[in-house]
Amino acid sequence: MYRIERLGYVTIEVADLEQAIDFYARVVRLEVTERRAGVAFMSGGADHHWLRLEEGPNPGVTRIAYQAVDRTSYEAIAADLATAGTDFIRGGDFKVDRVEEWIRFRDPAGIEWEIFTKMAELAVPIAPNGIALDKMLHTLWVVPNYDDETAFCREVLGFEVSDQVEESVEFLRCANGYHHSLGFARGAPGLSAPTFSHFCVLVGSLDEVMRFRHNAVSLGMKLELDILRHPTSGSMGVYVIEPWLGFSIEFSTDHAVIDDATHLPRRFVMGKGALDVWKEPLPPPRVDSKASFTEKLDPASAL
């Protein structure tokens, strides 16, 4: 059923490589695993890289890379891309890319993808450095052609729908079972190109999320969204704004794993609770009194 195993890494073009390395090391807690002229690979676990940073004149997220389940899935994607008339190229130089083989193409929204077979592993996984990082979990985009984009990812890439928020947001899962490894939001009228919203790093506990939050705020970073719980995945997290490019980095925990045999996609109603269940307004109190909150009660009356 599934063709994609997981999110592998995100490629980001940056104006100042040293500055970007400093940010992702100090704020996101990643470590450099390899450097060459104008390029730095960074990771937080056993994978060779979660990010590929490339210095260049056009800063922004340039490519998202997902790992195929196996060779059969990899070739099936290539065949369906050809059938759909989507141009793609094949490549892969392990010494250069640190993945074995890849297919690169642009989807209906114009997002550049890489589907790869295997990634290099670190002989000794990166040890926790203040925050225990688990994995790169998902990316989310705002797109102008939402319906075409989501259909392409289901039909050609083999993602499955986990949940939707009305007709505005779709969460897609792959073989690793997490509630979503990919998400799309419908762009406002007039949007002409895809906008990268965020990538998510999964951590093991709420304590890890809050340490990330405190560290980021203490370093002067701004939050896009403070601590929240999503009703779709059940995850709790915070979103820190990348200071130069404007997208966000989510640190998340308690992200649901889906049972394909029992899960049926849900469609949530748009509202405050659709993003954060804690912000859903409370119903009116079931009392008739109108006492002021500043009124002091006589302790003796409570006996």
C-alpha positions as CSV (number, residue, x, y, z in Angstrom):
1,M,0.0,0.0,0.0
2,Y,2.6,2.5,1.0
3,R,5.5,3.7,-1.2
4,I,7.1,6.2,1.2
5,E,8.7,5.1,4.4
6,R,9.5,8.4,6.1
7,L,10.7,12.0,5.9
8,G,14.5,11.9,5.3
9,Y,15.7,15.4,5.3
10,V,15.1,19.0,4.2
11,T,17.4,21.0,1.9
12,I,17.6,24.7,2.7
13,E,19.5,27.3,0.8
14,V,21.0,29.9,3.2
15,A,22.6,33.3,2.7
16,D,25.2,32.7,5.4
17,L,26.2,29.1,6.1
18,E,28.1,29.8,9.3
19,Q,25.1,31.7,10.7
20,A,22.7,28.9,9.7
21,I,24.9,26.3,11.3
22,D,25.0,28.3,14.5
23,F,21.2,28.6,14.6
24,Y,20.5,25.0,14.0
25,A,23.1,23.9,16.5
26,R,22.2,26.3,19.3
27,V,18.4,26.5,18.9
28,V,17.4,23.2,17.2
29,R,20.3,21.2,18.8
30,L,21.5,19.5,15.7
31,E,25.2,18.7,15.0
32,V,27.3,19.0,11.9
33,T,28.0,15.5,10.6
34,E,29.9,16.5,7.4
35,R,31.1,19.7,5.7
36,R,32.4,20.6,2.3
37,A,32.6,23.9,0.3
38,G,29.3,25.7,0.7
39,V,27.5,22.7,2.2
40,A,26.8,21.4,5.7
41,F,25.0,18.3,6.7
42,M,23.3,18.3,10.2
43,S,21.6,15.6,12.2
44,G,20.2,14.7,15.6
45,G,20.3,10.9,15.5
46,A,21.8,8.0,13.7
47,D,20.9,9.3,10.2
48,H,23.7,11.0,8.4
49,H,21.6,14.1,8.0
50,W,18.2,15.7,8.8
51,L,19.1,18.9,7.1
52,R,21.3,19.8,4.1
53,L,22.3,23.4,4.2
54,E,23.6,25.0,1.0
55,E,25.0,28.5,0.8
56,G,23.5,30.4,-2.1
57,P,21.9,33.5,-3.5
58,N,18.2,32.4,-3.2
59,P,17.6,31.5,0.5
60,G,14.7,29.2,1.2
61,V,13.6,25.6,1.4
62,T,14.6,24.1,-1.9
63,R,13.8,20.4,-1.6
64,I,12.1,17.8,0.6
65,A,13.5,14.3,0.6
66,Y,11.6,11.2,1.5
67,Q,12.8,7.6,1.7
68,A,11.1,4.9,-0.4
69,V,9.9,1.7,1.3
70,D,11.9,-0.5,-1.0
71,R,13.2,-0.8,-4.6
72,T,9.8,-1.9,-5.9
73,S,8.1,1.2,-4.4
74,Y,10.9,3.4,-5.7
75,E,10.4,2.1,-9.3
76,A,6.6,2.3,-9.0
77,I,6.9,6.0,-8.2
78,A,9.1,6.5,-11.2
79,A,6.7,4.7,-13.5
80,D,3.7,6.7,-12.2
81,L,5.6,9.9,-12.6
82,A,6.2,9.0,-16.2
83,T,2.6,8.0,-16.8
84,A,1.4,11.3,-15.2
85,G,3.7,13.3,-17.5
86,T,5.8,14.6,-14.6
87,D,9.4,15.2,-15.6
88,F,12.0,13.7,-13.3
89,I,15.7,12.9,-13.2
90,R,17.6,10.0,-11.7
91,G,20.9,10.3,-9.9
92,G,22.8,9.5,-6.8
93,D,26.4,9.8,-5.8
94,F,26.8,8.4,-2.3
95,K,30.0,10.4,-1.6
96,V,28.3,13.6,-2.6
97,D,24.7,13.1,-1.4
98,R,25.1,10.5,1.3
99,V,22.1,8.7,-0.1
100,E,22.4,5.9,-2.7
101,E,19.9,6.6,-5.5
102,W,17.3,9.3,-6.0
103,I,14.6,10.6,-8.2
104,R,14.0,14.3,-8.2
105,F,10.9,16.1,-9.6
106,R,8.5,18.9,-9.0
107,D,4.9,18.2,-8.0
108,P,1.8,20.0,-9.2
109,A,2.4,22.9,-6.7
110,G,6.0,23.3,-7.8
111,I,7.6,21.8,-4.7
112,E,10.8,20.0,-5.5
113,W,10.9,16.4,-4.2
114,E,13.6,13.8,-3.8
115,I,12.7,10.2,-3.3
116,F,15.8,8.2,-2.3
117,T,16.5,4.6,-1.5
118,K,19.0,4.5,1.5
119,M,20.8,7.1,3.5
120,A,24.2,6.8,5.2
121,E,24.2,6.0,8.9
122,L,26.5,7.3,11.5
123,A,28.6,4.6,13.2
124,V,28.0,6.3,16.5
125,P,24.6,8.1,16.8
126,I,24.7,11.6,18.0
127,A,24.3,11.7,21.8
128,P,21.7,13.9,23.3
129,N,23.0,17.4,24.0
130,G,20.5,18.9,26.4
131,I,17.5,17.6,24.5
132,A,17.0,14.0,23.4
133,L,15.9,14.2,19.7
134,D,14.0,11.3,18.2
135,K,13.5,11.9,14.4
136,M,12.5,14.3,11.7
137,L,8.8,13.7,11.5
138,H,7.0,15.8,8.9
139,T,6.8,18.9,6.7
140,L,3.8,21.1,6.0
141,W,3.1,23.4,3.0
142,V,0.5,26.0,2.1
143,V,-0.3,25.5,-1.6
144,P,-2.4,27.2,-4.2
145,N,-3.7,24.1,-5.9
146,Y,-4.7,22.1,-2.9
147,D,-6.9,19.5,-4.5
148,D,-4.4,18.6,-7.3
149,E,-1.6,18.5,-4.8
150,T,-3.2,16.2,-2.3
151,A,-4.5,13.9,-5.0
152,F,-1.0,13.6,-6.5
153,C,0.6,12.7,-3.2
154,R,-2.1,10.0,-2.6
155,E,-2.2,8.5,-6.1
156,V,1.4,8.8,-7.2
157,L,3.4,8.8,-4.0
158,G,1.2,6.5,-2.0
159,F,0.4,8.5,1.0
160,E,-2.8,7.8,3.0
161,V,-5.2,10.4,4.5
162,S,-5.2,10.4,8.3
163,D,-7.5,13.4,8.9
164,Q,-8.7,16.6,7.4
165,V,-9.9,20.0,8.8
166,E,-12.9,20.7,6.6
167,E,-11.6,21.3,3.1
168,S,-8.7,23.4,4.2
169,V,-6.0,21.1,5.7
170,E,-5.1,17.5,4.9
171,F,-2.7,15.3,7.0
172,L,-1.1,12.4,5.1
173,R,0.8,9.4,6.6
174,C,3.3,6.9,5.2
175,A,4.6,3.5,6.1
176,N,6.2,4.5,9.5
177,G,2.6,4.9,10.8
178,Y,2.8,8.3,12.4
179,H,-0.3,10.3,12.0
180,H,1.3,12.5,9.4
181,S,4.6,12.8,7.7
182,L,3.2,15.4,5.3
183,G,0.6,18.1,5.5
184,F,-1.0,20.6,3.2
185,A,-3.1,23.7,3.8
186,R,-5.2,25.4,1.2
187,G,-3.7,28.7,0.2
188,A,-5.7,32.0,0.2
189,P,-7.0,33.2,-3.2
190,G,-4.3,34.8,-5.2
191,L,-1.5,32.6,-3.8
192,S,0.7,31.7,-6.8
193,A,3.5,29.6,-5.3
194,P,3.8,27.1,-2.4
195,T,4.8,28.4,0.9
196,F,6.8,26.3,3.4
197,S,5.1,26.4,6.8
198,H,7.3,24.2,9.0
199,F,9.1,21.0,9.7
200,C,8.7,19.0,12.8
201,V,11.2,17.3,15.1
202,L,9.8,14.5,17.3
203,V,11.1,14.3,20.9
204,G,10.4,11.9,23.7
205,S,8.5,13.9,26.3
206,L,6.9,17.2,27.1
207,D,9.9,18.1,29.2
208,E,12.0,18.0,26.0
209,V,9.6,20.2,24.3
210,M,9.6,22.7,27.1
211,R,13.4,22.7,27.4
212,F,13.5,23.5,23.6
213,R,11.0,26.3,24.2
214,H,12.9,27.8,27.1
215,N,16.3,27.6,25.3
216,A,14.9,29.2,22.1
217,V,13.1,32.1,24.0
218,S,16.2,32.7,26.1
219,L,18.2,33.1,22.9
220,G,15.8,35.7,21.6
221,M,13.8,33.5,19.2
222,K,10.1,34.3,18.6
223,L,7.3,31.7,18.8
224,E,4.8,31.3,16.1
225,L,2.7,29.1,18.3
226,D,3.2,28.4,22.0
227,I,2.6,25.2,23.8
228,L,-0.5,23.5,22.3
229,R,-2.1,20.1,21.7
230,H,-3.4,19.2,18.3
231,P,-6.7,17.3,18.1
232,T,-5.7,15.4,15.0
233,S,-2.4,13.8,16.0
234,G,-2.8,14.3,19.7
235,S,0.7,15.8,19.8
236,M,1.9,18.6,22.1
237,G,4.4,21.1,20.8
238,V,5.7,24.6,20.2
239,Y,6.7,26.4,17.0
240,V,9.8,28.6,16.9
241,I,10.2,31.0,13.9
242,E,13.4,30.6,11.9
243,P,14.6,34.2,12.0
244,W,15.8,34.8,8.4
245,L,13.4,32.8,6.2
246,G,10.3,33.0,8.3
247,F,9.1,29.4,8.4
248,S,8.8,27.5,11.7
249,I,10.4,24.6,13.5
250,E,8.0,22.5,15.6
251,F,9.2,20.4,18.5
252,S,6.6,17.8,19.2
253,T,5.8,14.8,21.5
254,D,3.0,12.2,21.9
255,H,2.4,12.1,18.1
256,A,-0.1,9.4,17.4
257,V,0.8,6.2,15.5
258,I,-2.1,5.0,13.3
259,D,-3.5,1.5,13.1
260,D,-4.3,1.0,9.4
261,A,-6.8,-1.8,10.3
262,T,-9.0,0.4,12.5
263,H,-8.4,4.1,11.6
264,L,-11.0,5.9,9.5
265,P,-10.1,9.5,8.4
266,R,-11.9,12.2,10.3
267,R,-13.0,15.6,9.2
268,F,-12.8,18.3,11.8
269,V,-14.7,21.5,12.0
270,M,-12.7,24.7,11.6
271,G,-12.3,26.6,14.8
272,K,-9.9,27.4,17.7
273,G,-10.0,23.8,18.8
274,A,-9.1,22.5,15.4
275,L,-5.5,23.8,16.0
276,D,-5.3,23.5,19.7
277,V,-7.8,21.7,21.9
278,W,-6.8,23.8,24.9
279,K,-8.1,26.9,23.2
280,E,-11.6,25.7,22.6
281,P,-13.8,28.1,24.6
282,L,-15.4,26.6,27.8
283,P,-19.1,26.5,28.1
284,P,-20.9,28.8,30.5
285,P,-20.6,27.8,34.2
286,R,-23.5,25.9,35.7
287,V,-24.2,28.4,38.5
288,D,-26.5,31.4,38.9
289,S,-24.2,33.5,41.1
290,K,-22.3,36.5,39.7
291,A,-19.6,36.9,42.4
292,S,-16.6,39.0,41.4
293,F,-13.3,37.2,41.1
294,T,-11.7,39.8,43.2
295,E,-14.1,39.1,46.1
296,K,-12.4,37.4,49.1
297,L,-14.2,34.6,50.7
298,D,-14.3,34.2,54.4
299,P,-12.2,31.1,55.2
300,A,-14.5,30.3,58.1
301,S,-17.5,30.1,55.8
302,A,-15.9,27.2,54.0
303,L,-15.8,25.1,57.1
